[in-house]
Amino acid sequence: MWRYTPEQHQKNAEEGRVWWGKDGKNSTPRYKRYLSEVGGIVPRTIWPHQEAGHNQDAVRELAALFGASPFASPKPTKLLERIMHVAGSQMHMDFFAGSGTTAHAAINLSRSGEARHRFLLVEMGEYFDAVTLQRISKVMFAPEWKEGKPNPMPQFSNGLLTNHPEWVERSPRLVQVLKLESFEDSLDALELPQEKQAREQKLQQLWGDRYLLNYMLSDVTAGSSVLVATDRFAHPWSYELRAGQKVDLPETFNLLIGLKVAQWRELHHVDRRYLLVHGVQHGSEQSTLVVWRDIENLDPEAEREWLLTEIENLGWKWEQFDQIYVNADSVLPRAESLDQKFKDEMMSRDRAFVALTSGGVL
C-alpha cells in the first residue's frame, strides 16, 4: 500500500527524503524530515540523566534553596525544562505542583532569554506556603542559591539590581496567589436563617465590632452550595472567613465577573482607604471601574466631589467607563452597587452547580 502516489514518492526520493534504514535494506521506507524544518528539540524515547537530570539533582536543588531538601523525591528542573522545550509552549500548567519545579523551570527558561514563560500551578498540600510558594519567591529573587542563601547576593542601588540587571528584564515581576476555600471551611461557615439571631448575639459577645464571613443557603431544603453573604460589604477590609482568616473581596469579585484587570490604584481620603480597579469584562469588552471602600461615617456628597476630581488627576475620565460598580451605597454618577451583582453572579453559579450535580437543565 502506497502512502504517497508514485509521482510524490519519486519526488521525495529525488529530494533525499526516502530512508531505507542504515544498511538500505528495510522492506518499508520512511519519510525523512530535516531539523531545520521541525524546529526546537526532536524528542527521543530515552532521555539520559545528563540531559534531563535525576532525583539527586533535584534534591540538591532544594537543599541549595532551603538548606535541606523538604521533599524526598522532587523532579529535577532540567527534566521540566526539556519537556517545555519539546512542547514548544510558553504557558505551562501543573495541577500537582508539589515543590514548584514547574515554576522554577519556567523562570529559568525566561532568564535564558529565549522567551517569556508563564506558569499556572495548583496545589492543595499543607506544604504550599512553606515550600512551593517559598521556592518560587526565592528563585524570583536570585537564580543561584547555596545553603539557603543567594549565591551571589543580589546588589541593589536606589531599588535597582546592579550586579545582574538582566535578571530584572527576564524574571517575572509578580506572581498572583489565589487561595480557594476548602469544602470543610464552607461547611463550618454555613448559616441557616433560624440560627442568625443566636449567632449575632454570640459574635457580639465574642468579637464586638469585628465581622466574620458567614454564608447563606439559597434554599434551605435545596441542598445548594454555600454563598458569600453580601450584607456586610459596607466593611470590605474586615471581611473574614473566621477570626484571623481574611477574604480578598475585590479579587473574588474580579473573578466572578471575569474582569481582566488593567490597573489598580489605592487612594486615601480623610483616613479612608479606597481601592480602584480598572479593567475589561470578559466577553463584553466593557471598560469597567470597581470602587471599594469602608462606608462607616462616610459623607456621600464629599466623596463624590473628591473622587471625581481624583479620577481626573489619575488621567482617567469618568465618562470612559461603560460600567461602574461600587460596594454598598453611593451617589457617584452612573454607579451601580456591586452587592447585587455579586449576589447575582453567585446565585447563577449556584444554580449551575445544582443542575450539574442533579442532572437538571439550566
N, C-alpha and C positions, 0 to 999 in steps of 0.2 A: 504494500500500500504506500503510495507516494504522499508525503506530507506537503510537498511542493509540486507544481506542474513540472514536466520535463524541461520546459524552457526556463523556469525560475531556478531549477536545480543546476542547469548548465551555467546560468549567470552567477550563481553562488560559487560554483567550482572555479570559474574564471577569476572571481574576486578573492579566492583563497579562503572561503568560508565553509567549506565542507571538510570535516575532520574524520578520518577513518581509524583513529586510535594511534598510539605511539609507533606501532610497527606497520600501520597502514593496512591491517588485515581484519578490522572489525567488520562484522556482517551488516551492521546498520550504521550509517554515517550520522554525525552530529553537526548541528549548525554552530559555527564559531562566531562569537561576539568579541569585539575588542574593548579593552578597558576604557579607552578614550570615549567610547560610545555609551558605556554604562555609567561611569562617574561614581565617586565615592568608593566604598570598600565592597569588593565581591566576597560575600560570606562563604566560609568553608565549614565543613561538618565538624572538624576538630579545631578547637581554639586552645593552643598551648598556654600554660600559665605565664610564660614570658610576655605574651601579648595581652592576655585577659586577666592576669593576676590570679591569686589564690587566697584561701581563707587566712593564712598567716599574714599576707599583705594587708588584708582588711583589719585584722586585729591590731597590727602595728599602727595603721592609720588612726584608729580610735584611741589607742594608747597615747599617741602623739598629741591628740586633741584634748584628752581628759586626764592624762597621767596614767590611767589604767583603762583597759577596754571594758565598757559596761555591757557588751554583747559577747556571747560565746562564739557565735558563728555568723558574723556580718558578711555582706557581699563586698568585694573589692571595687573601688571606684573605676579601675581600668576595665572591668567587665561591663559596667553600665555605660561607660564612655564608648566602648566598642559597639554595644547594642544600639546606642544613639546614632553612631556613625552609619551603621547598616540601615537603620530605619530612615535616615535622611530627613528627620523632622526636627523642628526647633521647639516643639511643645511636648513635654513629657509628663505623663500621669502615672502615679503609683498609688494604688489603693491599699497597699500593705507596706507603708513607708518604713516601718522598723526604725533603724538608727538614722535614716535620712541619706542613704548612699545615693539615691537618685538625684536629690537636690545637690549634693556635693559634686557629683559628676557633671551636672548641668552647669553649675557655676564654674567648674574647671574648664569646660569647653567654651563658655563665654569668655573667660580670661585668655584663652588661647588666641582669640581674635577672629575665629572662623565665622561666628555668627552669634547673635544674642539668643541664648537658650532659656526657655521658661519652664516652670515646673508646677505641678499641682499634686500635693500629697494628701493622703487620708490616713489617719492613724487613731485608733481608739485605746491603745495601750497606756497604762499608767505612767510609763516612762517618757511620754511625749515631751513634757515640759523640761525634764531633766536631761534627756538625751537628744531626741530628734530636733527640737527647737534650738537647743544649745549648740548642737553641731552646726546647724545652718548659720546661726549667728556668728560663731567662731570663724567659719570658712568665709563668710562675707567680710569679716574684719581683716583677715590675713590668710593667704593661701598656704603658708608653711607654719607648722607648729611642732614643738618638741617639749615633752613632759608637761603638757597642759598650758604652755606659754607660746606666744607668737615667736617665730624664729625666721627672719629677724623681726623685731618690734617695729611696727609702722611709726614713722615720724611725721608729726603734724606741725604746720605753721599757719596761724590765722585760720584754723579749721580745715586746712587743705593738706592732703597727703603729699609729702615731699620726696621720700626716698623711692616710692614706687607709684608715680602718678598714673601709670596705665591701669592700675587696679581700679581707680575711680571710674575710668571710662568704660571698663569691661565688666565690672562687677554689678550685680543687682543692687539698687539703692534701697528698695523696700520689699518686704515680704509680708503679705497680709495673712493674719492668723484668725480663723473663724472657729470658735468653739461651739459646737451644737449641743443642745440639751439632751441628756440621756432619757430613755423611757422611764427609768426609775425616778428621775427628777420630776418628770411630768406627773407621775402618779403621786409623788409626795406633795405636789403643789395643787392638786385638784381641790376645787372649792364648789360645793353644792349650795344652792340658794338657801336652804334651811340652816346651813352652817355659817352663813355670812355674819349674822349679828354676834354670835358667840365668838367668832374669830376676831372681829373688830375689837370687841371688849378685851380679849386676851392680848391682842397685839398692842393695844393702847397701854395696857399694864406692863408689858414686857419691853416694848421698844419706844414708847412715846410717839414722837413725830416721825419716826423712821418708817419708810414704806417698803413693803415686801411685794415681790411679784407673785400674784396668785392667778388662778385660772378659772374660767367658767366653762361649763359644758353647754354647747349649742342646744342640746336637748338632753335632759337628764336621763331619759329612757332610751335614747337612740344609740348609745354606745359610740358616739363620735369622738374624734380626737380632741385633746385639750387645746384651748386657745388663750392667748395672752389677753388679760383684762385691760381694756383701754381707758378705764375710768380714772386712772391716775397718771395720765400723760402730762398733766399740768406740772409735774416734777420729774422730768426725764432723767436728770443726772443722779437721782437717788433710787432709781428703779432696781430692785434686786430680786433674784430668784429665791435666795434665802439671805439671812443676815450675813453680809460679807461677800456674797456672790452677785456682783453687778451684772446687769444686762445691757448690751450695747443696742439701745433702741434705734438710733439713727441708722446703723448698719443693717439692722434687721428690716427696717422699712425700705432701705435701698434695695435689698434683695427681694422683698415682697413685690415691689412694683417694677422690678427689672431695670433699675436705674444704673446706667453706665456713667460713673462719676467722672466729671472733668476737673472740678475744682472744689476744694474745701476752704472755708475761711472761718476762723474763730475770732470773734469780736467781744468786747466788754463795754458795758454801758451801765453806769450807776451800780457798780458791783454785781452786775448781772452778766452771766456768760451766754453768748449767742453762738450757735453753730449754723453756718450757711453752707448748704450743699447744692452745687450746680451740676447738672448733667442732662443726659438724654434718655428717655424711657425706651426700652427695647420694644421694637415692633411699631412704635408710633412716631419716632423721631421728634417727639415734642421736647422743646427746651424747657427744663423743669428746675424750679428753685424750691428747696425744702428748708424751712426755718425752724430751729429748735431753741427753746429757752424755758427757764422756770418762770411761771407767771405769778408767783407769790408777790403781793403788793405791787403789781405791775400797773403803770399808768398807760393805758392803751393809746391815747392821743399823743403823749410824749414819745412813746415807742414809734409810732407811725412817722412822726416828724424826723426823729433821729435816724431811723433805719432807712428811709427813702434817701436821705442825704448821704448816708454811709454807702449805700449801693452805688451812688454816683461816684463817690470817692474811690471805690474799688474798680472803676472803669466799666461797670455794668449799667444797664438801663432796665428799669422795672418793666418797661414795655416789651423787652426782648424775650421775656419768659411766657411760654404758652400756658404753662400750668404752675401754680404757686401753692404749696402746701405749708401749713404752719400748725404746730401742735397746740391743742387747746383752742381758746377763743382769741380773736384779734379783730382790729379794724383796718388791717392792711388791705389796700385795694386789690380786688380780684383774688384774694387769698381764700383757700378752702381749708377747713380743718382736716388735718390728716388723720384724726382719730377715727372718723367714719371710714375713710379709705383703708386704713389699717385693718379695721374690723371686717370690712367687705372682702378684702383680699384673703384674710384668714378663713372667713366663712366659705369662700369659694373653694379653697384648698381642702377645707374640712369636708365639704360635700363631695369633692372629687375622691378623697380618701375613702369615705364611707361607700361610695359607689363602686370603687375599685375593689375593696375588700369584701363587699357583699355581692358582687357580681351584678350590681344595678347599672342603670343607664343614666348618664348626666342629662 
